Amino acid sequence: MSDAEQWQEMARHLVRAHGADPDGLTGYAPTLEQLRFAHADTHVALAGRNAPPPDGHNHTWPVDAGWHDPRGSSYRPFPPSPAARQDPFGWPLPYQDGLPHTYIFPDSEASLADWAAGRFTRPDAEAAVPAQPEVIRAAAARASAAALTRTSFPGPVQTCSATPSASAGTVRTRQCVPHPARGRRR
């Protein structure tokens, strides 16, 4: 799949299967890597509480954990809203996407695999997860309730490409076409 299709599929999965807030996903406009990080982070937080995602699904491990900070090399379908750009905290946090999270952000890519497996290598991280059970449990309950009421992620992501115009001598620089909707559910 293209990066745009992967972004759409991951956002749809987070909304349908995990109960993510679609407005948070479109307002913060996370990169594809950030979506993957939010997905893995939610699974790690839920696993630490012995809880499945709202729809009860599971993944073959390890999942692609992405990265929590936006990088220019990672696909982003549109810029974040002005309010999201001014948010002093990194994405993802429960008030931004409605999902339970560990509140732990690996400090290097080398520690990312351990983090994704629930092995926390920093002493402050080891203490952070047990200190948050009520917060994680409450976020999981909200996400579960939201997942029951949502059926889709709003609108398909647009892909744009340069195409010649039908009229002679003019060129349309961008033509945006929505991706076909995927009907399968994860």
MARLONU-212657 format. One record per residue (C-alpha): residue number from 1; chain; x, y, z. Coordinates in steps of 0.2 Angstrom, whole numbers. Layout:
N
+------+-------+-------+-------+-------+
| resi | chain |     X |     Y |     Z |
+------+-------+-------+-------+-------+
|  NUM |     A |     X |     Y |     Z |
...
+------+-------+-------+-------+-------+
END
This chain:
186
+------+-------+-------+-------+-------+
| resi | chain |     X |     Y |     Z |
+------+-------+-------+-------+-------+
|    1 |     A |     0 |     0 |     0 |
|    2 |     A |     5 |    18 |    -3 |
|    3 |     A |    10 |    29 |    13 |
|    4 |     A |    -7 |    37 |    11 |
|    5 |     A |   -16 |    21 |    11 |
|    6 |     A |    -6 |    15 |    26 |
|    7 |     A |   -10 |    31 |    35 |
|    8 |     A |   -29 |    29 |    31 |
|    9 |     A |   -29 |    11 |    36 |
|   10 |     A |   -20 |    14 |    53 |
|   11 |     A |   -31 |    28 |    57 |
|   12 |     A |   -47 |    18 |    53 |
|   13 |     A |   -40 |     4 |    63 |
|   14 |     A |   -37 |    15 |    78 |
|   15 |     A |   -55 |    22 |    77 |
|   16 |     A |   -64 |     6 |    74 |
|   17 |     A |   -54 |    -7 |    84 |
|   18 |     A |   -47 |     4 |    98 |
|   19 |     A |   -60 |    18 |   100 |
|   20 |     A |   -49 |    33 |    95 |
|   21 |     A |   -56 |    50 |    93 |
|   22 |     A |   -57 |    54 |    74 |
|   23 |     A |   -57 |    73 |    78 |
|   24 |     A |   -40 |    71 |    88 |
|   25 |     A |   -33 |    61 |    73 |
|   26 |     A |   -37 |    74 |    60 |
|   27 |     A |   -34 |    89 |    72 |
|   28 |     A |   -16 |    83 |    77 |
|   29 |     A |   -13 |    76 |    60 |
|   30 |     A |     0 |    63 |    66 |
|   31 |     A |    13 |    56 |    54 |
|   32 |     A |    12 |    38 |    49 |
|   33 |     A |    26 |    34 |    61 |
|   34 |     A |    16 |    43 |    75 |
|   35 |     A |     0 |    33 |    71 |
|   36 |     A |    10 |    17 |    72 |
|   37 |     A |    18 |    23 |    89 |
|   38 |     A |     0 |    27 |    96 |
|   39 |     A |    -5 |    10 |    90 |
|   40 |     A |     9 |     0 |    98 |
|   41 |     A |     8 |    12 |   114 |
|   42 |     A |   -10 |     8 |   116 |
|   43 |     A |    -7 |   -11 |   115 |
|   44 |     A |     7 |   -10 |   127 |
|   45 |     A |    -3 |     0 |   140 |
|   46 |     A |   -18 |   -12 |   138 |
|   47 |     A |    -6 |   -27 |   140 |
|   48 |     A |     1 |   -20 |   156 |
|   49 |     A |   -17 |   -20 |   162 |
|   50 |     A |   -21 |   -38 |   155 |
|   51 |     A |   -34 |   -30 |   144 |
|   52 |     A |   -38 |   -32 |   126 |
|   53 |     A |   -43 |   -18 |   114 |
|   54 |     A |   -61 |   -14 |   113 |
|   55 |     A |   -64 |   -26 |    99 |
|   56 |     A |   -54 |   -40 |   107 |
|   57 |     A |   -41 |   -41 |    92 |
|   58 |     A |   -23 |   -46 |    94 |
|   59 |     A |    -8 |   -44 |    83 |
|   60 |     A |     7 |   -55 |    78 |
|   61 |     A |    21 |   -47 |    88 |
|   62 |     A |    32 |   -37 |    86 |
|   63 |     A |    21 |   -23 |    78 |
|   64 |     A |    29 |    -9 |    69 |
|   65 |     A |    31 |     4 |    84 |
|   66 |     A |    35 |    19 |    73 |
|   67 |     A |    41 |    34 |    82 |
|   68 |     A |    33 |    47 |    93 |
|   69 |     A |    40 |    63 |    86 |
|   70 |     A |    36 |    69 |    69 |
|   71 |     A |    49 |    67 |    56 |
|   72 |     A |    50 |    74 |    39 |
|   73 |     A |    53 |    58 |    31 |
|   74 |     A |    36 |    50 |    38 |
|   75 |     A |    20 |    53 |    28 |
|   76 |     A |     8 |    66 |    34 |
|   77 |     A |    -8 |    69 |    24 |
|   78 |     A |   -11 |    87 |    29 |
|   79 |     A |    -4 |    99 |    42 |
|   80 |     A |   -10 |    99 |    60 |
|   81 |     A |   -22 |   112 |    66 |
|   82 |     A |   -15 |   128 |    73 |
|   83 |     A |   -21 |   123 |    91 |
|   84 |     A |   -12 |   106 |    89 |
|   85 |     A |     4 |   115 |    83 |
|   86 |     A |     4 |   125 |    99 |
|   87 |     A |     1 |   110 |   110 |
|   88 |     A |    17 |   109 |   122 |
|   89 |     A |    16 |    90 |   124 |
|   90 |     A |    21 |    77 |   112 |
|   91 |     A |     8 |    67 |   103 |
|   92 |     A |     0 |    54 |   107 |
|   93 |     A |    -8 |    57 |   124 |
|   94 |     A |   -26 |    52 |   129 |
|   95 |     A |   -33 |    69 |   129 |
|   96 |     A |   -27 |    71 |   111 |
|   97 |     A |   -33 |    54 |   103 |
|   98 |     A |   -44 |    46 |   117 |
|   99 |     A |   -34 |    31 |   118 |
|  100 |     A |   -25 |    23 |   133 |
|  101 |     A |    -6 |    26 |   133 |
|  102 |     A |     9 |    21 |   143 |
|  103 |     A |    15 |    40 |   145 |
|  104 |     A |    32 |    33 |   141 |
|  105 |     A |    42 |    39 |   125 |
|  106 |     A |    58 |    30 |   121 |
|  107 |     A |    73 |    41 |   121 |
|  108 |     A |    82 |    32 |   107 |
|  109 |     A |    77 |    20 |    93 |
|  110 |     A |    88 |     7 |   101 |
|  111 |     A |    76 |     7 |   116 |
|  112 |     A |    61 |     6 |   105 |
|  113 |     A |    60 |   -13 |   103 |
|  114 |     A |    61 |   -16 |   122 |
|  115 |     A |    48 |    -3 |   125 |
|  116 |     A |    36 |   -11 |   112 |
|  117 |     A |    39 |   -27 |   120 |
|  118 |     A |    34 |   -20 |   137 |
|  119 |     A |    52 |   -20 |   143 |
|  120 |     A |    56 |    -3 |   150 |
|  121 |     A |    74 |     1 |   151 |
|  122 |     A |    74 |    18 |   160 |
|  123 |     A |    71 |    18 |   178 |
|  124 |     A |    58 |    32 |   177 |
|  125 |     A |    49 |    23 |   164 |
|  126 |     A |    48 |     7 |   174 |
|  127 |     A |    40 |    17 |   188 |
|  128 |     A |    28 |    27 |   177 |
|  129 |     A |    17 |    12 |   171 |
|  130 |     A |    12 |     5 |   188 |
|  131 |     A |     9 |    23 |   194 |
|  132 |     A |    -4 |    25 |   180 |
|  133 |     A |   -16 |    10 |   182 |
|  134 |     A |   -32 |    21 |   185 |
|  135 |     A |   -28 |    33 |   172 |
|  136 |     A |   -25 |    19 |   159 |
|  137 |     A |   -40 |    10 |   165 |
|  138 |     A |   -51 |    25 |   163 |
|  139 |     A |   -44 |    29 |   146 |
|  140 |     A |   -47 |    11 |   140 |
|  141 |     A |   -65 |    12 |   146 |
|  142 |     A |   -68 |    28 |   137 |
|  143 |     A |   -60 |    21 |   121 |
|  144 |     A |   -70 |     5 |   123 |
|  145 |     A |   -87 |    15 |   124 |
|  146 |     A |   -82 |    26 |   109 |
|  147 |     A |   -77 |    11 |    99 |
|  148 |     A |   -95 |     4 |   101 |
|  149 |     A |  -102 |    20 |    93 |
|  150 |     A |   -90 |    22 |    79 |
|  151 |     A |   -91 |    13 |    62 |
|  152 |     A |   -78 |    23 |    51 |
|  153 |     A |   -64 |    35 |    51 |
|  154 |     A |   -71 |    51 |    42 |
|  155 |     A |   -67 |    53 |    24 |
|  156 |     A |   -54 |    45 |    14 |
|  157 |     A |   -36 |    53 |    13 |
|  158 |     A |   -33 |    62 |    -3 |
|  159 |     A |   -19 |    58 |   -14 |
|  160 |     A |   -13 |    71 |   -26 |
|  161 |     A |    -3 |    70 |   -42 |
|  162 |     A |     2 |    82 |   -57 |
|  163 |     A |    -9 |    79 |   -72 |
|  164 |     A |   -12 |    88 |   -88 |
|  165 |     A |   -28 |    97 |   -91 |
|  166 |     A |   -41 |    93 |  -104 |
|  167 |     A |   -39 |   110 |  -112 |
|  168 |     A |   -24 |   113 |  -123 |
|  169 |     A |   -10 |   123 |  -116 |
|  170 |     A |   -14 |   122 |   -98 |
|  171 |     A |    -8 |   110 |   -84 |
|  172 |     A |   -17 |   107 |   -68 |
|  173 |     A |    -3 |   105 |   -55 |
|  174 |     A |   -13 |    94 |   -43 |
|  175 |     A |   -28 |    83 |   -45 |
|  176 |     A |   -34 |    75 |   -28 |
|  177 |     A |   -42 |    58 |   -29 |
|  178 |     A |   -49 |    49 |   -14 |
|  179 |     A |   -43 |    32 |   -10 |
|  180 |     A |   -56 |    18 |   -12 |
|  181 |     A |   -64 |    14 |     4 |
|  182 |     A |   -59 |    -3 |    12 |
|  183 |     A |   -73 |   -12 |    19 |
|  184 |     A |   -63 |   -25 |    29 |
|  185 |     A |   -62 |   -23 |    48 |
|  186 |     A |   -47 |   -28 |    58 |
+------+-------+-------+-------+-------+
END
